[in-house]
Amino acid sequence: MAPSRGGASSARKGTGGSKKSMKNAKQEKVMVSSKSDIPLELQQRTLDIFKATFRNELSTDVSATLQKIKQHLYNREFSLAFGCEEYLRVYCARWSPSRALGYLQVLSETVQDHLDLEQDDVEERSEDGANASFKKLIRATCLGAGGGAEIAGFVAHLQQINSSVSDEKKSRLDLTIVDIADWSPIVRSLRETIIQPPNLSAYASGALKANNVAFAAPESFACRFHQSDLLQMDFAQLQRLLQAVDLVTLMFTLNELYSTSLAQTQRFLLQLGNCLKAGALFLVVDSPGNYSTIQLNGKEKRYPMQWLLDHTLLPDPALGSNERTWEKLVSDESRWFRLPEGLKYPIALENMRYQIHLYRKL
């Protein structure tokens, strides 16, 4: 979620919801059932990342700032909506937490079964001086992902897969975030929260203090930010970012790219296929029912985003093109992530409806 040509478009579609100010809102239980197998405790700890990182924003009245951000997004004034750190922090506190949980579900229930990770067998030195061994390395690049939801979702997914294996079989995560706006302060803040134990009250019990650990160990999670306009990147720039990755994500960004320039977006998607290694995955998540208008023979016609995506990535043999670059693994025009009952966050959060498409590079 970041600006057009780097991905915060969906912010515009997802800025509805509660009109309560952050200052006056009480912690709430979202009374919606979920069939997910993701532990509730893991989802709550994911929300706690945002609660801790944006404590000030969540404890003061920022309703006026929220309205300004909404208006800028509605007017497609992305450079204004994401032009200062104050706006970035308020945006993340309000709209990224529920997205992070939705992305956790997508990674856990759809993507993980298709990931074919190479053996890592790397030892990293932990902060206490001990050696930590990791069996596999997840390399992922998230395009248009400045809003922090991908960071929290990926780290939560890492904790989920590592919780079910022995220490010598654990994975580590190498994550690159790309966006047109400068989200580097947010990326740094979120990572600091993730790798440090939560702050406890001076009156916390000894048992609670003894079990107070960071959400992820620093040696298990590398994260870097790269500011760039996706539609203006040349092949060499894109290749440096993508040539070694196992997974590329484009969350609530593709439709904005199409809206900006159909031709440039098609060029970008074709370059993407040329940059990735065989076996790498490309995940697209966006609002359901998105259409883009294009001109054919001087006449405008609206096409579903999914059709445009497949038209670019999956050549039609009937048109004389038999060379295949991608294999389509998953496609669903409408899914729901529903917040489970019992989660607590200072403001109300929303469920997430989305379309999903997953491809593998051949």
C-alpha positions as CSV (number, residue, x, y, z in Angstrom):
1,M,0.0,0.0,0.0
2,A,1.8,3.0,-1.2
3,P,1.4,5.6,-3.9
4,S,0.6,4.9,-7.6
5,R,3.4,3.3,-9.5
6,G,4.6,1.9,-6.3
7,G,1.4,0.8,-4.7
8,A,-0.7,2.6,-2.2
9,S,-3.6,2.8,-4.4
10,S,-5.7,0.5,-2.4
11,A,-5.5,2.9,0.5
12,R,-8.0,4.8,-1.5
13,K,-10.4,1.9,-1.7
14,G,-9.8,0.9,1.9
15,T,-10.1,4.2,3.7
16,G,-13.6,3.6,4.9
17,G,-14.6,2.2,8.2
18,S,-15.0,3.6,11.7
19,K,-15.4,7.3,12.1
20,K,-14.1,7.2,15.7
21,S,-10.9,9.2,16.4
22,M,-8.0,7.2,17.6
23,K,-8.0,9.1,20.8
24,N,-11.5,8.2,21.8
25,A,-11.7,4.7,20.4
26,K,-11.7,1.8,22.9
27,Q,-10.1,-1.5,22.4
28,E,-12.6,-3.7,20.5
29,K,-13.3,-7.3,19.8
30,V,-14.2,-7.8,16.2
31,M,-17.1,-10.1,16.2
32,V,-16.5,-11.9,13.0
33,S,-15.7,-15.6,12.8
34,S,-12.8,-17.0,10.8
35,K,-12.0,-20.5,9.6
36,S,-8.3,-19.8,9.5
37,D,-5.9,-22.2,11.2
38,I,-3.5,-19.3,12.0
39,P,-3.2,-19.1,15.8
40,L,-5.0,-16.2,17.4
41,E,-1.9,-15.4,19.5
42,L,0.2,-15.0,16.4
43,Q,-2.4,-12.6,14.9
44,Q,-2.6,-10.6,18.1
45,R,1.2,-10.3,18.2
46,T,1.2,-9.1,14.6
47,L,-1.3,-6.3,15.6
48,D,0.9,-5.5,18.6
49,I,3.7,-4.6,16.3
50,F,1.6,-1.7,15.0
51,K,0.3,-0.8,18.5
52,A,3.9,-0.5,19.7
53,T,5.3,1.3,16.7
54,F,2.5,3.8,16.4
55,R,1.6,4.2,20.1
56,N,1.6,8.0,19.9
57,E,-0.7,8.1,16.8
58,L,-3.1,5.6,18.4
59,S,-3.4,7.6,21.6
60,T,-4.0,11.0,20.2
61,D,-6.7,12.6,18.0
62,V,-5.5,12.4,14.5
63,S,-8.9,12.4,12.8
64,A,-8.1,15.7,11.0
65,T,-4.9,14.1,9.5
66,L,-6.9,11.0,8.5
67,Q,-9.3,13.1,6.6
68,K,-6.5,15.0,4.8
69,I,-5.0,11.7,3.8
70,K,-8.3,10.3,2.6
71,Q,-8.9,13.4,0.5
72,H,-5.5,13.3,-1.1
73,L,-6.0,9.6,-2.0
74,Y,-9.4,10.3,-3.4
75,N,-7.9,13.0,-5.6
76,R,-5.0,10.7,-6.5
77,E,-2.6,13.2,-5.0
78,F,-0.3,10.5,-3.8
79,S,2.8,12.8,-3.4
80,L,0.7,14.8,-0.9
81,A,-0.8,11.8,0.8
82,F,2.6,10.3,1.4
83,G,4.8,13.4,1.4
84,C,5.6,13.6,5.1
85,E,6.4,11.2,7.9
86,E,3.4,12.3,10.0
87,Y,1.0,11.2,7.3
88,L,2.9,7.9,6.8
89,R,2.7,7.0,10.4
90,V,-1.0,7.8,10.7
91,Y,-1.7,5.9,7.5
92,C,0.1,2.8,8.8
93,A,-1.5,2.9,12.3
94,R,-5.0,3.0,10.7
95,W,-4.9,0.9,7.6
96,S,-1.9,-1.5,7.6
97,P,-2.8,-3.8,10.6
98,S,-5.8,-5.6,9.0
99,R,-3.9,-5.8,5.7
100,A,-1.0,-7.5,7.5
101,L,-3.3,-10.2,8.9
102,G,-4.8,-10.7,5.5
103,Y,-1.4,-11.1,3.9
104,L,-0.4,-13.5,6.6
105,Q,-3.4,-15.7,5.6
106,V,-2.5,-15.4,1.9
107,L,1.1,-16.5,2.6
108,S,0.2,-19.3,5.0
109,E,-2.8,-20.8,3.2
110,T,-2.0,-20.2,-0.5
111,V,1.6,-19.3,-1.2
112,Q,3.6,-21.5,1.2
113,D,2.7,-24.8,-0.5
114,H,4.1,-23.6,-3.8
115,L,7.4,-22.2,-2.4
116,D,10.4,-24.3,-3.4
117,L,13.2,-22.9,-1.2
118,E,16.9,-23.7,-1.7
119,Q,18.9,-25.1,1.2
120,D,20.5,-22.3,3.2
121,D,22.7,-23.9,5.8
122,V,24.0,-20.6,7.0
123,E,25.1,-19.7,10.5
124,E,24.3,-16.2,11.7
125,R,25.6,-14.8,15.0
126,S,22.8,-13.8,17.3
127,E,23.0,-10.8,19.6
128,D,24.0,-12.9,22.6
129,G,27.0,-14.1,20.7
130,A,25.7,-17.6,20.0
131,N,25.6,-19.1,16.5
132,A,22.1,-19.5,15.0
133,S,21.7,-22.0,12.2
134,F,19.0,-21.7,9.5
135,K,18.2,-24.4,7.0
136,K,16.3,-22.4,4.4
137,L,16.2,-18.8,3.2
138,I,13.1,-17.0,2.0
139,R,14.0,-14.2,-0.4
140,A,11.1,-12.0,-1.2
141,T,10.6,-8.6,-2.8
142,C,7.4,-6.7,-2.2
143,L,6.6,-4.0,-4.8
144,G,4.5,-1.1,-3.8
145,A,4.8,-2.1,-0.2
146,G,5.8,0.9,1.8
147,G,2.8,0.8,4.2
148,G,4.3,-1.9,6.3
149,A,1.6,-4.5,6.0
150,E,3.8,-6.8,3.9
151,I,6.7,-6.6,6.5
152,A,4.5,-7.6,9.4
153,G,2.7,-10.2,7.4
154,F,5.9,-11.9,6.1
155,V,7.5,-11.9,9.6
156,A,4.4,-13.4,11.1
157,H,4.4,-16.1,8.5
158,L,8.1,-16.7,9.2
159,Q,7.2,-17.2,12.9
160,Q,4.4,-19.6,11.9
161,I,6.5,-21.9,9.8
162,N,9.4,-21.9,12.3
163,S,7.2,-22.7,15.2
164,S,6.5,-26.2,13.7
165,V,10.1,-27.3,13.1
166,S,13.2,-27.9,15.2
167,D,15.9,-25.2,15.6
168,E,18.1,-26.8,13.0
169,K,15.4,-26.7,10.3
170,K,14.2,-23.1,10.8
171,S,14.1,-20.6,7.9
172,R,15.2,-17.0,7.8
173,L,13.7,-14.1,5.8
174,D,15.4,-11.6,3.4
175,L,12.9,-9.0,2.5
176,T,13.2,-6.0,0.1
177,I,10.5,-3.3,0.1
178,V,10.1,-1.2,-3.1
179,D,7.9,1.9,-3.3
180,I,7.8,5.3,-5.1
181,A,7.4,7.3,-1.8
182,D,10.1,7.4,0.9
183,W,8.8,4.9,3.5
184,S,12.3,4.3,4.9
185,P,11.5,5.8,8.4
186,I,8.5,3.5,8.6
187,V,10.4,0.4,7.5
188,R,13.1,1.2,10.1
189,S,10.6,1.7,12.9
190,L,8.7,-1.5,12.2
191,R,11.9,-3.5,12.1
192,E,13.1,-2.1,15.4
193,T,9.8,-3.1,17.0
194,I,9.9,-6.5,15.5
195,I,13.4,-7.4,16.7
196,Q,13.2,-5.9,20.2
197,P,11.3,-7.4,23.2
198,P,8.1,-5.5,23.9
199,N,8.2,-2.8,26.7
200,L,6.7,-4.2,29.9
201,S,5.3,-2.4,32.9
202,A,7.6,-2.0,35.9
203,Y,5.0,-4.1,37.8
204,A,5.1,-7.0,35.3
205,S,5.5,-10.4,36.9
206,G,8.8,-12.2,36.9
207,A,7.4,-14.9,34.7
208,L,6.2,-12.4,32.2
209,K,9.5,-10.7,32.1
210,A,11.3,-14.0,31.7
211,N,9.2,-14.9,28.7
212,N,9.4,-11.5,27.1
213,V,11.0,-12.0,23.7
214,A,11.2,-10.2,20.4
215,F,8.7,-11.1,17.7
216,A,11.6,-12.2,15.5
217,A,15.3,-12.6,16.2
218,P,17.5,-10.0,14.4
219,E,19.6,-12.7,12.8
220,S,16.4,-14.3,11.3
221,F,15.1,-11.3,9.5
222,A,16.8,-8.9,7.1
223,C,14.8,-6.0,5.6
224,R,15.8,-3.2,3.3
225,F,13.9,-0.4,1.5
226,H,14.4,0.8,-2.1
227,Q,12.7,3.9,-3.3
228,S,11.8,3.7,-7.0
229,D,9.0,4.3,-9.5
230,L,8.2,0.8,-10.8
231,L,7.1,2.1,-14.2
232,Q,10.3,4.0,-14.7
233,M,12.8,1.3,-13.7
234,D,15.0,0.0,-16.5
235,F,15.8,-3.7,-16.9
236,A,19.2,-3.5,-15.1
237,Q,17.6,-1.9,-12.0
238,L,14.8,-4.4,-11.9
239,Q,17.1,-7.3,-12.4
240,R,19.4,-6.3,-9.5
241,L,16.3,-6.4,-7.3
242,L,14.7,-9.6,-8.5
243,Q,17.2,-12.0,-10.0
244,A,17.7,-14.0,-6.8
245,V,14.3,-13.8,-5.2
246,D,11.9,-16.7,-4.5
247,L,8.7,-14.6,-4.4
248,V,7.6,-11.2,-5.8
249,T,4.5,-9.6,-4.5
250,L,2.3,-6.9,-5.9
251,M,-0.4,-6.1,-3.3
252,F,-3.2,-3.7,-4.1
253,T,-0.9,-2.0,-6.7
254,L,-1.5,-3.4,-10.1
255,N,-4.7,-1.7,-10.9
256,E,-3.1,1.7,-10.1
257,L,-0.3,0.8,-12.4
258,Y,-2.8,0.0,-15.2
259,S,-4.6,3.3,-14.4
260,T,-1.3,5.2,-14.7
261,S,-0.2,3.7,-18.0
262,L,-1.3,0.4,-19.6
263,A,1.7,0.3,-22.0
264,Q,4.2,1.0,-19.2
265,T,2.6,-1.6,-17.0
266,Q,2.7,-4.3,-19.7
267,R,6.4,-3.4,-20.3
268,F,7.0,-3.7,-16.5
269,L,5.3,-7.1,-16.3
270,L,7.3,-8.5,-19.3
271,Q,10.5,-7.3,-17.8
272,L,9.5,-9.0,-14.5
273,G,9.4,-12.3,-16.3
274,N,12.8,-11.8,-17.8
275,C,14.4,-10.9,-14.5
276,L,13.2,-13.8,-12.3
277,K,14.8,-17.1,-12.0
278,A,12.9,-20.3,-12.9
279,G,10.7,-21.5,-10.1
280,A,10.2,-18.0,-8.6
281,L,6.6,-17.0,-7.7
282,F,4.7,-13.9,-8.6
283,L,1.8,-13.0,-6.3
284,V,-0.9,-10.4,-7.3
285,V,-3.5,-9.4,-4.7
286,D,-5.9,-6.5,-5.5
287,S,-9.4,-5.3,-4.9
288,P,-12.0,-7.6,-6.6
289,G,-13.8,-6.3,-9.7
290,N,-11.2,-3.9,-10.8
291,Y,-11.4,-2.8,-14.4
292,S,-9.1,-0.8,-16.6
293,T,-10.1,1.2,-19.7
294,I,-8.0,0.8,-22.8
295,Q,-8.3,1.9,-26.4
296,L,-8.5,-0.5,-29.3
297,N,-9.0,0.8,-32.8
298,G,-9.9,4.2,-31.5
299,K,-12.6,2.9,-29.2
300,E,-12.4,2.7,-25.4
301,K,-13.3,-0.6,-23.7
302,R,-13.1,-1.8,-20.1
303,Y,-11.3,-5.0,-19.3
304,P,-11.0,-6.8,-16.0
305,M,-7.6,-6.5,-14.4
306,Q,-7.3,-10.3,-14.3
307,W,-7.8,-10.5,-18.1
308,L,-5.2,-7.8,-18.8
309,L,-2.7,-9.6,-16.5
310,D,-3.3,-13.0,-18.1
311,H,-3.2,-11.4,-21.6
312,T,0.4,-10.1,-20.8
313,L,1.8,-13.1,-18.9
314,L,0.1,-16.0,-20.6
315,P,0.3,-15.8,-24.4
316,D,-2.6,-17.3,-26.4
317,P,-1.4,-20.1,-28.7
318,A,-4.4,-19.3,-30.9
319,L,-2.6,-16.0,-31.7
320,G,0.6,-17.9,-32.8
321,S,2.5,-17.5,-29.5
322,N,3.6,-20.8,-28.0
323,E,6.5,-19.6,-25.9
324,R,5.4,-19.9,-22.2
325,T,7.1,-17.9,-19.5
326,W,4.6,-18.4,-16.7
327,E,2.5,-21.1,-15.2
328,K,-0.7,-20.0,-13.4
329,L,-1.1,-21.8,-10.1
330,V,-3.9,-20.0,-8.3
331,S,-6.7,-17.6,-9.5
332,D,-9.7,-16.5,-7.6
333,E,-11.7,-13.4,-8.3
334,S,-13.0,-12.9,-4.8
335,R,-11.9,-14.1,-1.4
336,W,-12.4,-12.8,2.1
337,F,-10.1,-12.5,5.0
338,R,-12.3,-12.2,8.1
339,L,-10.9,-11.0,11.4
340,P,-11.3,-13.6,14.1
341,E,-13.2,-12.9,17.3
342,G,-11.0,-11.8,20.2
343,L,-8.3,-9.7,18.5
344,K,-7.7,-6.3,20.3
345,Y,-6.6,-3.1,18.7
346,P,-7.2,0.5,19.8
347,I,-9.4,1.2,16.8
348,A,-11.9,-0.8,14.7
349,L,-10.4,-2.8,11.9
350,E,-12.1,-4.2,8.7
351,N,-12.2,-7.5,7.0
352,M,-10.4,-7.7,3.6
353,R,-12.0,-8.8,0.4
354,Y,-9.6,-9.4,-2.5
355,Q,-8.8,-11.1,-5.7
356,I,-5.7,-13.3,-5.9
357,H,-3.5,-14.6,-8.7
358,L,-0.3,-16.7,-8.3
359,Y,2.1,-17.5,-11.1
360,R,5.3,-19.5,-11.3
361,K,8.2,-18.6,-13.6
362,L,9.1,-21.4,-16.0
